[in-house]
């Protein structure tokens, strides 16, 4: 630790006089950046308060480190802190001004020793299980064909990355590799950060693979923590774990959406569906071809059957039509023969009647001629008679004509309107009358009427 | 189907469904032809996708957001 560099001790003058507070502050400035992980045994006296706990961390040489931890840090342990417990703590030292004591401020506390770790594991597992973190129905499904994979492991681990990539078949995967530590105090936070990073920056990724090689139970402690379980549970992207060897089932495995036993197994899980698909695609192709061929064969057979059937039906139909046609022609012939016979009889009868009609017409014609002759004779006689009568009438009429009377000296008297006067009593004194002569006429006024 | 938007999972699921459909006894020939053509098209696309399969590897550098990859 380059403490001198951090606080720039060189520049402090030996003559400088500090107050106690100033000096403690000066020391704390040096101490607090000294983050470290220390292992030891929990001392006999543990002072637990509602929000925090004090205890001593001891080693075999009887050295004592006074420790302070907030409640959340203690509860991260999963089991109660007990005297004699082997633990390792991560944090930084600080001198409490009001007590003048050096206290190690704990940020993370972990158990050491397989037995106690197993105990912690069982307790935590039970609690998280009861809270539903491992419930199968809450697991996210792994897409059948993952293409984009987020790989979270160590670049320098025990070959987990190499194992995974080697066994990942060539199916056009896009692997986004996020390098994290998989062991030690800081690994937990790096892994959590990696899961968060993918969820924030590449949320459309198909799957996250969290993997590391095998190790003892102690080295797997980041994968047996409450924090990792909660982070895996909260991830929107499904997570496959491939942690350690086949017998090591960590809490992270239990929380994962799919648990692969090793990095190789995780790669195989992602590859198998693609391998199977490439085989199945050929099968599907074969099936489709044979299905469609089978359909065609069935249809062809059906068509052939219909064809045969249709020919048969058509033949029958044609024969029946032909028979009906023959019958029809026969009936028609018979009908025509009868008709012709009747027609012959009719013709004979007609000829007989025609002769009779001819005789009749001839007789009628002679009668008409005779009548015409008589008519002409009568006409001439009548004409002469009428002429004579007319002449007689004409003569009679000319004797009674008014102009003849006028010529003989008679006159005709009429009133001014032309009405012929036959009785003078029809007239009045002073009335004008007209007297017509054979030649001309006279208008006179009446003076006296007798 | 647009090459860029080709989704292997969806195509594969559709092929599976078409295959199931062909298992039925009584099928319409026109529909069968249509489904056959669709099935073959998807199979070819899936095979194409499998042929072009070269894995790509990218190391994430924090604060680097390769959104263009999608």
Contacts between the chains, C-beta under 8 A, distances in Angstrom:
chain1	res1	chain2	res2	distance
A	143	B	9	6.2
A	144	B	9	5.7
A	144	B	12	7.4
A	145	B	8	5.1
A	145	B	9	4.7
A	145	B	12	6.7
A	147	B	8	7.1
A	148	B	69	7.7
A	148	B	70	7.7
A	165	B	57	7.3
A	168	B	55	6.6
A	170	B	53	5.2
A	170	B	54	6.4
A	170	B	55	5.6
A	171	B	50	6.7
A	171	B	53	4.6
A	171	B	55	7.5
A	172	B	49	6.8
A	172	B	50	7.7
A	172	B	52	6.2
A	172	B	53	3.7
A	172	B	54	6.4
A	172	B	55	6.7
A	172	B	56	8.0
A	173	B	55	4.7
A	173	B	56	7.4
A	174	B	55	7.5
A	174	B	56	4.8
A	174	B	58	7.1
A	174	B	69	6.7
A	175	B	55	6.6
A	175	B	56	7.0
A	175	B	57	5.0
A	175	B	58	7.0
A	176	B	58	5.3
A	176	B	60	5.6
A	176	B	66	7.5
A	177	B	57	6.6
A	177	B	58	6.8
A	177	B	59	4.9
A	177	B	60	6.3
A	178	B	60	4.5
A	179	B	59	6.9
A	179	B	60	7.7
A	197	B	60	7.2
A	197	B	62	7.0
A	201	B	65	4.8
A	201	B	67	7.7
A	202	B	65	7.9
A	202	B	66	7.6
A	202	B	67	7.9
A	202	B	69	7.9
A	202	B	70	7.9
A	204	B	70	5.4
A	274	B	50	7.4
A	274	B	53	8.0
A	277	B	8	7.9
A	277	B	12	6.0
A	277	B	46	7.1
A	277	B	50	7.4
A	278	B	47	7.8
A	278	B	50	5.2
A	281	B	12	8.0
A	281	B	15	7.3
A	281	B	43	5.5
A	281	B	46	5.5
A	281	B	47	5.9
A	281	B	50	7.5
A	284	B	15	5.3
A	284	B	16	7.6
A	284	B	18	8.0
A	284	B	19	5.4
A	284	B	39	7.1
A	284	B	43	5.9
A	285	B	40	7.3
A	285	B	43	5.1
A	287	B	19	5.6
A	287	B	22	6.8
A	288	B	18	7.2
A	288	B	19	6.9
A	288	B	22	6.7
A	288	B	36	5.8
A	288	B	39	4.9
A	288	B	40	6.5
A	288	B	43	7.4
A	291	B	22	4.0
A	291	B	32	7.7
A	291	B	36	7.6
A	292	B	22	7.9
A	292	B	32	6.4
A	292	B	33	7.4
A	292	B	36	4.7
A	295	B	27	6.9
A	295	B	29	6.2
A	295	B	32	5.4
A	299	B	29	6.1
